[in-house]
Amino acid sequence: MSDDMRCPCGSGDPLADCCAPILDRRRQAGTAQQLMRSRYTAFALRDLAHLLVSWHPSTRPVADELARSLEDGTRWLHLAILRIEAGGPFDDQGTVEFRALAKGPGGRVELHETSRFVREDGHWLYVDGDVV
């Protein structure tokens, strides 16, 4: 990955200026949407460490299971943020509805989810989501 490649989250910004500082823990996500975008990027780049650290401990999957799911050959292609409720810099919870498109071993994959996030000790965490 080069520093000038576009961020997989679809922001249009270079990865180095967008999600990379969140993935490598140089910066915290300031909003639920930023964490959502960084998690999408982590799935696209197969960054298991970021996915685990950004997942709320009460719902976090077993690392080995998550690692296996990242190795299934799915290539994430596009993220669209559809709706945001709360999740701003002064909130402690928020939701982000998104649609993500991918190409998996069996063909086209579409994930449409409303994700729930909480902020604890200044850190946004993914709790869970409802697949739409």
CNS distance restraints for C-alpha pairs under 8 A (distance, minus, plus):
assign (resid   1 and name CA) (resid   5 and name CA) 6.92 0.50 0.50
assign (resid   3 and name CA) (resid  14 and name CA) 6.91 0.50 0.50
assign (resid   3 and name CA) (resid  15 and name CA) 6.38 0.50 0.50
assign (resid   3 and name CA) (resid  16 and name CA) 5.18 0.50 0.50
assign (resid   4 and name CA) (resid  14 and name CA) 5.20 0.50 0.50
assign (resid   4 and name CA) (resid  15 and name CA) 6.65 0.50 0.50
assign (resid   4 and name CA) (resid  16 and name CA) 6.77 0.50 0.50
assign (resid   5 and name CA) (resid  14 and name CA) 5.46 0.50 0.50
assign (resid   5 and name CA) (resid  15 and name CA) 5.90 0.50 0.50
assign (resid   5 and name CA) (resid  16 and name CA) 7.92 0.50 0.50
assign (resid   6 and name CA) (resid  10 and name CA) 7.73 0.50 0.50
assign (resid   6 and name CA) (resid  12 and name CA) 6.06 0.50 0.50
assign (resid   6 and name CA) (resid  13 and name CA) 5.72 0.50 0.50
assign (resid   6 and name CA) (resid  14 and name CA) 4.33 0.50 0.50
assign (resid   6 and name CA) (resid  15 and name CA) 5.33 0.50 0.50
assign (resid   7 and name CA) (resid  11 and name CA) 6.66 0.50 0.50
assign (resid   7 and name CA) (resid  12 and name CA) 6.59 0.50 0.50
assign (resid   7 and name CA) (resid  13 and name CA) 5.97 0.50 0.50
assign (resid   7 and name CA) (resid  14 and name CA) 5.31 0.50 0.50
assign (resid   7 and name CA) (resid  15 and name CA) 3.97 0.50 0.50
assign (resid   7 and name CA) (resid  16 and name CA) 7.75 0.50 0.50
assign (resid   7 and name CA) (resid  18 and name CA) 6.51 0.50 0.50
assign (resid   7 and name CA) (resid  19 and name CA) 6.82 0.50 0.50
assign (resid   7 and name CA) (resid  41 and name CA) 7.32 0.50 0.50
assign (resid   8 and name CA) (resid  15 and name CA) 7.37 0.50 0.50
assign (resid   8 and name CA) (resid  40 and name CA) 7.63 0.50 0.50
assign (resid   8 and name CA) (resid  41 and name CA) 5.40 0.50 0.50
assign (resid   8 and name CA) (resid  44 and name CA) 6.85 0.50 0.50
assign (resid   8 and name CA) (resid  77 and name CA) 7.66 0.50 0.50
assign (resid   8 and name CA) (resid  78 and name CA) 7.46 0.50 0.50
assign (resid   9 and name CA) (resid  19 and name CA) 7.74 0.50 0.50
assign (resid   9 and name CA) (resid  37 and name CA) 5.26 0.50 0.50
assign (resid   9 and name CA) (resid  38 and name CA) 7.01 0.50 0.50
assign (resid   9 and name CA) (resid  40 and name CA) 6.20 0.50 0.50
assign (resid   9 and name CA) (resid  41 and name CA) 5.49 0.50 0.50
assign (resid   9 and name CA) (resid  78 and name CA) 7.33 0.50 0.50
assign (resid   9 and name CA) (resid  79 and name CA) 5.99 0.50 0.50
assign (resid  10 and name CA) (resid  78 and name CA) 6.84 0.50 0.50
assign (resid  10 and name CA) (resid  79 and name CA) 6.19 0.50 0.50
assign (resid  10 and name CA) (resid  80 and name CA) 7.66 0.50 0.50
assign (resid  11 and name CA) (resid  18 and name CA) 7.73 0.50 0.50
assign (resid  13 and name CA) (resid  17 and name CA) 6.54 0.50 0.50
assign (resid  13 and name CA) (resid  18 and name CA) 6.01 0.50 0.50
assign (resid  14 and name CA) (resid  18 and name CA) 6.17 0.50 0.50
assign (resid  15 and name CA) (resid  19 and name CA) 5.79 0.50 0.50
assign (resid  15 and name CA) (resid  20 and name CA) 5.62 0.50 0.50
assign (resid  16 and name CA) (resid  20 and name CA) 5.17 0.50 0.50
assign (resid  16 and name CA) (resid  21 and name CA) 6.80 0.50 0.50
assign (resid  17 and name CA) (resid  21 and name CA) 7.08 0.50 0.50
assign (resid  18 and name CA) (resid  22 and name CA) 7.90 0.50 0.50
assign (resid  19 and name CA) (resid  23 and name CA) 6.17 0.50 0.50
assign (resid  19 and name CA) (resid  34 and name CA) 7.92 0.50 0.50
assign (resid  19 and name CA) (resid  37 and name CA) 7.24 0.50 0.50
assign (resid  19 and name CA) (resid  38 and name CA) 5.16 0.50 0.50
assign (resid  19 and name CA) (resid  41 and name CA) 7.03 0.50 0.50
assign (resid  20 and name CA) (resid  24 and name CA) 6.08 0.50 0.50
assign (resid  20 and name CA) (resid  38 and name CA) 7.87 0.50 0.50
assign (resid  21 and name CA) (resid  25 and name CA) 5.93 0.50 0.50
assign (resid  21 and name CA) (resid  26 and name CA) 4.95 0.50 0.50
assign (resid  21 and name CA) (resid  27 and name CA) 5.37 0.50 0.50
assign (resid  21 and name CA) (resid  28 and name CA) 7.98 0.50 0.50
assign (resid  22 and name CA) (resid  26 and name CA) 6.09 0.50 0.50
assign (resid  22 and name CA) (resid  27 and name CA) 5.00 0.50 0.50
assign (resid  22 and name CA) (resid  28 and name CA) 5.61 0.50 0.50
assign (resid  22 and name CA) (resid  29 and name CA) 6.23 0.50 0.50
assign (resid  22 and name CA) (resid  38 and name CA) 6.74 0.50 0.50
assign (resid  23 and name CA) (resid  38 and name CA) 6.68 0.50 0.50
assign (resid  23 and name CA) (resid  42 and name CA) 7.20 0.50 0.50
assign (resid  23 and name CA) (resid  47 and name CA) 7.90 0.50 0.50
assign (resid  23 and name CA) (resid  50 and name CA) 5.62 0.50 0.50
assign (resid  24 and name CA) (resid  50 and name CA) 7.67 0.50 0.50
assign (resid  28 and name CA) (resid 123 and name CA) 6.77 0.50 0.50
assign (resid  28 and name CA) (resid 124 and name CA) 7.96 0.50 0.50
assign (resid  29 and name CA) (resid  34 and name CA) 5.34 0.50 0.50
assign (resid  29 and name CA) (resid  35 and name CA) 5.28 0.50 0.50
assign (resid  29 and name CA) (resid 123 and name CA) 7.29 0.50 0.50
assign (resid  29 and name CA) (resid 124 and name CA) 6.57 0.50 0.50
assign (resid  30 and name CA) (resid  34 and name CA) 6.48 0.50 0.50
assign (resid  30 and name CA) (resid  35 and name CA) 7.71 0.50 0.50
assign (resid  30 and name CA) (resid  88 and name CA) 7.35 0.50 0.50
assign (resid  30 and name CA) (resid  89 and name CA) 5.68 0.50 0.50
assign (resid  30 and name CA) (resid 124 and name CA) 7.57 0.50 0.50
assign (resid  31 and name CA) (resid  35 and name CA) 6.48 0.50 0.50
assign (resid  31 and name CA) (resid  87 and name CA) 5.52 0.50 0.50
assign (resid  31 and name CA) (resid  88 and name CA) 4.89 0.50 0.50
assign (resid  31 and name CA) (resid  89 and name CA) 5.47 0.50 0.50
assign (resid  31 and name CA) (resid 124 and name CA) 7.04 0.50 0.50
assign (resid  32 and name CA) (resid  36 and name CA) 6.11 0.50 0.50
assign (resid  32 and name CA) (resid  87 and name CA) 4.72 0.50 0.50
assign (resid  32 and name CA) (resid  88 and name CA) 6.63 0.50 0.50
assign (resid  32 and name CA) (resid  93 and name CA) 7.78 0.50 0.50
assign (resid  32 and name CA) (resid  94 and name CA) 6.23 0.50 0.50
assign (resid  32 and name CA) (resid  95 and name CA) 7.18 0.50 0.50
assign (resid  32 and name CA) (resid  96 and name CA) 7.18 0.50 0.50
assign (resid  32 and name CA) (resid 117 and name CA) 6.18 0.50 0.50
assign (resid  32 and name CA) (resid 118 and name CA) 7.81 0.50 0.50
assign (resid  32 and name CA) (resid 124 and name CA) 6.27 0.50 0.50
assign (resid  32 and name CA) (resid 125 and name CA) 7.91 0.50 0.50
assign (resid  33 and name CA) (resid  37 and name CA) 6.14 0.50 0.50
assign (resid  33 and name CA) (resid  84 and name CA) 7.40 0.50 0.50
assign (resid  33 and name CA) (resid  87 and name CA) 7.06 0.50 0.50
assign (resid  33 and name CA) (resid  96 and name CA) 6.41 0.50 0.50
assign (resid  34 and name CA) (resid  38 and name CA) 6.13 0.50 0.50
assign (resid  35 and name CA) (resid  39 and name CA) 6.06 0.50 0.50
assign (resid  35 and name CA) (resid  54 and name CA) 7.76 0.50 0.50
assign (resid  35 and name CA) (resid 124 and name CA) 6.69 0.50 0.50
assign (resid  35 and name CA) (resid 125 and name CA) 7.48 0.50 0.50
assign (resid  35 and name CA) (resid 126 and name CA) 7.84 0.50 0.50
assign (resid  36 and name CA) (resid  40 and name CA) 6.27 0.50 0.50
assign (resid  36 and name CA) (resid  96 and name CA) 7.37 0.50 0.50
assign (resid  36 and name CA) (resid 126 and name CA) 7.82 0.50 0.50
assign (resid  37 and name CA) (resid  41 and name CA) 6.22 0.50 0.50
assign (resid  38 and name CA) (resid  42 and name CA) 6.07 0.50 0.50
assign (resid  39 and name CA) (resid  43 and name CA) 6.25 0.50 0.50
assign (resid  39 and name CA) (resid  50 and name CA) 7.29 0.50 0.50
assign (resid  39 and name CA) (resid  51 and name CA) 6.15 0.50 0.50
assign (resid  39 and name CA) (resid  54 and name CA) 7.67 0.50 0.50
assign (resid  40 and name CA) (resid  44 and name CA) 6.23 0.50 0.50
assign (resid  40 and name CA) (resid  79 and name CA) 7.51 0.50 0.50
assign (resid  41 and name CA) (resid  45 and name CA) 6.02 0.50 0.50
assign (resid  42 and name CA) (resid  46 and name CA) 5.51 0.50 0.50
assign (resid  42 and name CA) (resid  47 and name CA) 4.63 0.50 0.50
assign (resid  42 and name CA) (resid  48 and name CA) 7.11 0.50 0.50
assign (resid  42 and name CA) (resid  50 and name CA) 6.47 0.50 0.50
assign (resid  42 and name CA) (resid  51 and name CA) 6.43 0.50 0.50
assign (resid  43 and name CA) (resid  47 and name CA) 6.34 0.50 0.50
assign (resid  43 and name CA) (resid  48 and name CA) 7.80 0.50 0.50
assign (resid  43 and name CA) (resid  51 and name CA) 7.60 0.50 0.50
assign (resid  43 and name CA) (resid  70 and name CA) 7.04 0.50 0.50
assign (resid  43 and name CA) (resid  76 and name CA) 7.40 0.50 0.50
assign (resid  44 and name CA) (resid  75 and name CA) 6.56 0.50 0.50
assign (resid  44 and name CA) (resid  76 and name CA) 5.21 0.50 0.50
assign (resid  44 and name CA) (resid  77 and name CA) 7.90 0.50 0.50
assign (resid  46 and name CA) (resid  70 and name CA) 5.88 0.50 0.50
assign (resid  46 and name CA) (resid  71 and name CA) 7.94 0.50 0.50
assign (resid  47 and name CA) (resid  51 and name CA) 6.59 0.50 0.50
assign (resid  48 and name CA) (resid  52 and name CA) 6.21 0.50 0.50
assign (resid  48 and name CA) (resid  63 and name CA) 7.90 0.50 0.50
assign (resid  48 and name CA) (resid  66 and name CA) 7.48 0.50 0.50
assign (resid  48 and name CA) (resid  67 and name CA) 6.44 0.50 0.50
assign (resid  48 and name CA) (resid  70 and name CA) 7.83 0.50 0.50
assign (resid  49 and name CA) (resid  53 and name CA) 6.20 0.50 0.50
assign (resid  50 and name CA) (resid  54 and name CA) 5.93 0.50 0.50
assign (resid  51 and name CA) (resid  55 and name CA) 6.20 0.50 0.50
assign (resid  52 and name CA) (resid  60 and name CA) 6.84 0.50 0.50
assign (resid  52 and name CA) (resid  61 and name CA) 7.97 0.50 0.50
assign (resid  52 and name CA) (resid  63 and name CA) 7.22 0.50 0.50
assign (resid  54 and name CA) (resid 124 and name CA) 7.20 0.50 0.50
assign (resid  54 and name CA) (resid 125 and name CA) 4.99 0.50 0.50
assign (resid  54 and name CA) (resid 126 and name CA) 6.12 0.50 0.50
assign (resid  55 and name CA) (resid  59 and name CA) 7.10 0.50 0.50
assign (resid  55 and name CA) (resid  60 and name CA) 5.38 0.50 0.50
assign (resid  55 and name CA) (resid 125 and name CA) 5.36 0.50 0.50
assign (resid  55 and name CA) (resid 126 and name CA) 4.79 0.50 0.50
assign (resid  55 and name CA) (resid 127 and name CA) 6.29 0.50 0.50
assign (resid  56 and name CA) (resid  60 and name CA) 5.76 0.50 0.50
assign (resid  56 and name CA) (resid 125 and name CA) 5.31 0.50 0.50
assign (resid  56 and name CA) (resid 126 and name CA) 5.63 0.50 0.50
assign (resid  56 and name CA) (resid 127 and name CA) 5.16 0.50 0.50
assign (resid  58 and name CA) (resid 127 and name CA) 7.64 0.50 0.50
assign (resid  59 and name CA) (resid 127 and name CA) 6.19 0.50 0.50
assign (resid  59 and name CA) (resid 128 and name CA) 6.98 0.50 0.50
assign (resid  60 and name CA) (resid 127 and name CA) 7.97 0.50 0.50
assign (resid  61 and name CA) (resid  65 and name CA) 6.96 0.50 0.50
assign (resid  61 and name CA) (resid  66 and name CA) 6.51 0.50 0.50
assign (resid  62 and name CA) (resid  66 and name CA) 6.41 0.50 0.50
assign (resid  63 and name CA) (resid  67 and name CA) 6.00 0.50 0.50
assign (resid  64 and name CA) (resid  68 and name CA) 6.21 0.50 0.50
assign (resid  65 and name CA) (resid  69 and name CA) 6.40 0.50 0.50
assign (resid  66 and name CA) (resid  70 and name CA) 6.41 0.50 0.50
assign (resid  67 and name CA) (resid  71 and name CA) 6.59 0.50 0.50
assign (resid  68 and name CA) (resid  72 and name CA) 6.81 0.50 0.50
assign (resid  70 and name CA) (resid  74 and name CA) 7.50 0.50 0.50
assign (resid  72 and name CA) (resid 104 and name CA) 7.64 0.50 0.50
assign (resid  72 and name CA) (resid 105 and name CA) 7.29 0.50 0.50
assign (resid  73 and name CA) (resid 104 and name CA) 6.10 0.50 0.50
assign (resid  73 and name CA) (resid 105 and name CA) 6.16 0.50 0.50
assign (resid  74 and name CA) (resid 102 and name CA) 6.50 0.50 0.50
assign (resid  74 and name CA) (resid 103 and name CA) 5.60 0.50 0.50
assign (resid  74 and name CA) (resid 104 and name CA) 4.09 0.50 0.50
assign (resid  74 and name CA) (resid 105 and name CA) 6.46 0.50 0.50
assign (resid  75 and name CA) (resid 102 and name CA) 5.41 0.50 0.50
assign (resid  75 and name CA) (resid 103 and name CA) 5.22 0.50 0.50
assign (resid  75 and name CA) (resid 104 and name CA) 6.29 0.50 0.50
assign (resid  76 and name CA) (resid 100 and name CA) 7.43 0.50 0.50
assign (resid  76 and name CA) (resid 101 and name CA) 6.14 0.50 0.50
assign (resid  76 and name CA) (resid 102 and name CA) 4.16 0.50 0.50
assign (resid  76 and name CA) (resid 103 and name CA) 6.51 0.50 0.50
assign (resid  77 and name CA) (resid 100 and name CA) 7.52 0.50 0.50
assign (resid  77 and name CA) (resid 101 and name CA) 5.57 0.50 0.50
assign (resid  77 and name CA) (resid 102 and name CA) 5.03 0.50 0.50
assign (resid  77 and name CA) (resid 103 and name CA) 7.29 0.50 0.50
assign (resid  78 and name CA) (resid 100 and name CA) 5.59 0.50 0.50
assign (resid  78 and name CA) (resid 101 and name CA) 5.14 0.50 0.50
assign (resid  78 and name CA) (resid 102 and name CA) 6.99 0.50 0.50
assign (resid  79 and name CA) (resid  98 and name CA) 7.05 0.50 0.50
assign (resid  79 and name CA) (resid  99 and name CA) 5.94 0.50 0.50
assign (resid  79 and name CA) (resid 100 and name CA) 4.51 0.50 0.50
assign (resid  79 and name CA) (resid 101 and name CA) 6.60 0.50 0.50
assign (resid  80 and name CA) (resid  98 and name CA) 5.57 0.50 0.50
assign (resid  80 and name CA) (resid  99 and name CA) 5.22 0.50 0.50
assign (resid  80 and name CA) (resid 100 and name CA) 6.34 0.50 0.50
assign (resid  81 and name CA) (resid  96 and name CA) 7.19 0.50 0.50
assign (resid  81 and name CA) (resid  97 and name CA) 6.16 0.50 0.50
assign (resid  81 and name CA) (resid  98 and name CA) 4.43 0.50 0.50
assign (resid  81 and name CA) (resid  99 and name CA) 6.59 0.50 0.50
assign (resid  82 and name CA) (resid  96 and name CA) 7.58 0.50 0.50
assign (resid  82 and name CA) (resid  97 and name CA) 5.35 0.50 0.50
assign (resid  82 and name CA) (resid  98 and name CA) 5.14 0.50 0.50
assign (resid  82 and name CA) (resid  99 and name CA) 7.14 0.50 0.50
assign (resid  83 and name CA) (resid  96 and name CA) 5.82 0.50 0.50
assign (resid  83 and name CA) (resid  97 and name CA) 4.97 0.50 0.50
assign (resid  83 and name CA) (resid  98 and name CA) 7.04 0.50 0.50
assign (resid  84 and name CA) (resid  94 and name CA) 7.46 0.50 0.50
assign (resid  84 and name CA) (resid  95 and name CA) 5.78 0.50 0.50
assign (resid  84 and name CA) (resid  96 and name CA) 4.62 0.50 0.50
assign (resid  84 and name CA) (resid  97 and name CA) 6.35 0.50 0.50
assign (resid  85 and name CA) (resid  94 and name CA) 5.58 0.50 0.50
assign (resid  85 and name CA) (resid  95 and name CA) 5.19 0.50 0.50
assign (resid  85 and name CA) (resid  96 and name CA) 6.55 0.50 0.50
assign (resid  86 and name CA) (resid  91 and name CA) 6.43 0.50 0.50
assign (resid  86 and name CA) (resid  93 and name CA) 6.69 0.50 0.50
assign (resid  86 and name CA) (resid  94 and name CA) 4.59 0.50 0.50
assign (resid  86 and name CA) (resid  95 and name CA) 6.68 0.50 0.50
assign (resid  87 and name CA) (resid  91 and name CA) 5.44 0.50 0.50
assign (resid  87 and name CA) (resid  92 and name CA) 6.78 0.50 0.50
assign (resid  87 and name CA) (resid  93 and name CA) 5.33 0.50 0.50
assign (resid  87 and name CA) (resid  94 and name CA) 3.77 0.50 0.50
assign (resid  87 and name CA) (resid  95 and name CA) 6.48 0.50 0.50
assign (resid  87 and name CA) (resid 117 and name CA) 7.33 0.50 0.50
assign (resid  87 and name CA) (resid 118 and name CA) 7.85 0.50 0.50
assign (resid  88 and name CA) (resid  94 and name CA) 7.50 0.50 0.50
assign (resid  91 and name CA) (resid 119 and name CA) 7.56 0.50 0.50
assign (resid  92 and name CA) (resid 118 and name CA) 5.52 0.50 0.50
assign (resid  92 and name CA) (resid 119 and name CA) 4.73 0.50 0.50
assign (resid  92 and name CA) (resid 120 and name CA) 7.24 0.50 0.50
assign (resid  93 and name CA) (resid 116 and name CA) 7.47 0.50 0.50
assign (resid  93 and name CA) (resid 117 and name CA) 5.50 0.50 0.50
assign (resid  93 and name CA) (resid 118 and name CA) 4.19 0.50 0.50
assign (resid  93 and name CA) (resid 119 and name CA) 5.99 0.50 0.50
assign (resid  94 and name CA) (resid 116 and name CA) 6.01 0.50 0.50
assign (resid  94 and name CA) (resid 117 and name CA) 5.28 0.50 0.50
assign (resid  94 and name CA) (resid 118 and name CA) 6.50 0.50 0.50
assign (resid  95 and name CA) (resid 114 and name CA) 6.54 0.50 0.50
assign (resid  95 and name CA) (resid 115 and name CA) 5.42 0.50 0.50
assign (resid  95 and name CA) (resid 116 and name CA) 4.62 0.50 0.50
assign (resid  95 and name CA) (resid 117 and name CA) 6.03 0.50 0.50
assign (resid  96 and name CA) (resid 114 and name CA) 5.61 0.50 0.50
assign (resid  96 and name CA) (resid 115 and name CA) 5.27 0.50 0.50
assign (resid  96 and name CA) (resid 116 and name CA) 6.78 0.50 0.50
assign (resid  97 and name CA) (resid 112 and name CA) 7.43 0.50 0.50
assign (resid  97 and name CA) (resid 113 and name CA) 5.64 0.50 0.50
assign (resid  97 and name CA) (resid 114 and name CA) 4.07 0.50 0.50
assign (resid  97 and name CA) (resid 115 and name CA) 6.13 0.50 0.50
assign (resid  98 and name CA) (resid 111 and name CA) 7.98 0.50 0.50
assign (resid  98 and name CA) (resid 112 and name CA) 5.76 0.50 0.50
assign (resid  98 and name CA) (resid 113 and name CA) 5.64 0.50 0.50
assign (resid  98 and name CA) (resid 114 and name CA) 6.46 0.50 0.50
assign (resid  98 and name CA) (resid 115 and name CA) 7.99 0.50 0.50
assign (resid  99 and name CA) (resid 110 and name CA) 6.94 0.50 0.50
assign (resid  99 and name CA) (resid 111 and name CA) 5.58 0.50 0.50
assign (resid  99 and name CA) (resid 112 and name CA) 4.33 0.50 0.50
assign (resid  99 and name CA) (resid 113 and name CA) 6.57 0.50 0.50
assign (resid 100 and name CA) (resid 110 and name CA) 5.73 0.50 0.50
assign (resid 100 and name CA) (resid 111 and name CA) 5.11 0.50 0.50
assign (resid 100 and name CA) (resid 112 and name CA) 6.46 0.50 0.50
assign (resid 101 and name CA) (resid 108 and name CA) 7.41 0.50 0.50
assign (resid 101 and name CA) (resid 109 and name CA) 5.78 0.50 0.50
assign (resid 101 and name CA) (resid 110 and name CA) 4.65 0.50 0.50
assign (resid 101 and name CA) (resid 111 and name CA) 6.48 0.50 0.50
assign (resid 102 and name CA) (resid 108 and name CA) 5.99 0.50 0.50
assign (resid 102 and name CA) (resid 109 and name CA) 4.95 0.50 0.50
assign (resid 102 and name CA) (resid 110 and name CA) 6.34 0.50 0.50
assign (resid 103 and name CA) (resid 107 and name CA) 5.43 0.50 0.50
assign (resid 103 and name CA) (resid 108 and name CA) 4.66 0.50 0.50
assign (resid 103 and name CA) (resid 109 and name CA) 5.68 0.50 0.50
assign (resid 104 and name CA) (resid 108 and name CA) 6.09 0.50 0.50
assign (resid 104 and name CA) (resid 109 and name CA) 6.22 0.50 0.50
assign (resid 111 and name CA) (resid 131 and name CA) 7.28 0.50 0.50
assign (resid 112 and name CA) (resid 131 and name CA) 5.76 0.50 0.50
assign (resid 112 and name CA) (resid 132 and name CA) 5.40 0.50 0.50
assign (resid 113 and name CA) (resid 129 and name CA) 6.10 0.50 0.50
assign (resid 113 and name CA) (resid 130 and name CA) 5.45 0.50 0.50
assign (resid 113 and name CA) (resid 131 and name CA) 4.28 0.50 0.50
assign (resid 113 and name CA) (resid 132 and name CA) 5.39 0.50 0.50
assign (resid 114 and name CA) (resid 129 and name CA) 5.29 0.50 0.50
assign (resid 114 and name CA) (resid 130 and name CA) 5.23 0.50 0.50
assign (resid 114 and name CA) (resid 131 and name CA) 6.47 0.50 0.50
assign (resid 114 and name CA) (resid 132 and name CA) 7.09 0.50 0.50
assign (resid 115 and name CA) (resid 126 and name CA) 7.29 0.50 0.50
assign (resid 115 and name CA) (resid 127 and name CA) 7.50 0.50 0.50
assign (resid 115 and name CA) (resid 128 and name CA) 5.77 0.50 0.50
assign (resid 115 and name CA) (resid 129 and name CA) 3.98 0.50 0.50
assign (resid 115 and name CA) (resid 130 and name CA) 6.47 0.50 0.50
assign (resid 116 and name CA) (resid 126 and name CA) 6.18 0.50 0.50
assign (resid 116 and name CA) (resid 127 and name CA) 5.51 0.50 0.50
assign (resid 116 and name CA) (resid 128 and name CA) 5.44 0.50 0.50
assign (resid 116 and name CA) (resid 129 and name CA) 5.71 0.50 0.50
assign (resid 117 and name CA) (resid 124 and name CA) 6.59 0.50 0.50
assign (resid 117 and name CA) (resid 125 and name CA) 5.47 0.50 0.50
assign (resid 117 and name CA) (resid 126 and name CA) 4.58 0.50 0.50
assign (resid 117 and name CA) (resid 127 and name CA) 5.35 0.50 0.50
assign (resid 117 and name CA) (resid 128 and name CA) 7.42 0.50 0.50
assign (resid 118 and name CA) (resid 124 and name CA) 5.63 0.50 0.50
assign (resid 118 and name CA) (resid 125 and name CA) 5.44 0.50 0.50
assign (resid 118 and name CA) (resid 126 and name CA) 6.74 0.50 0.50
assign (resid 118 and name CA) (resid 127 and name CA) 6.89 0.50 0.50
assign (resid 119 and name CA) (resid 123 and name CA) 5.16 0.50 0.50
assign (resid 119 and name CA) (resid 124 and name CA) 4.18 0.50 0.50
assign (resid 119 and name CA) (resid 125 and name CA) 6.05 0.50 0.50
assign (resid 120 and name CA) (resid 124 and name CA) 6.49 0.50 0.50
assign (resid 120 and name CA) (resid 125 and name CA) 7.50 0.50 0.50
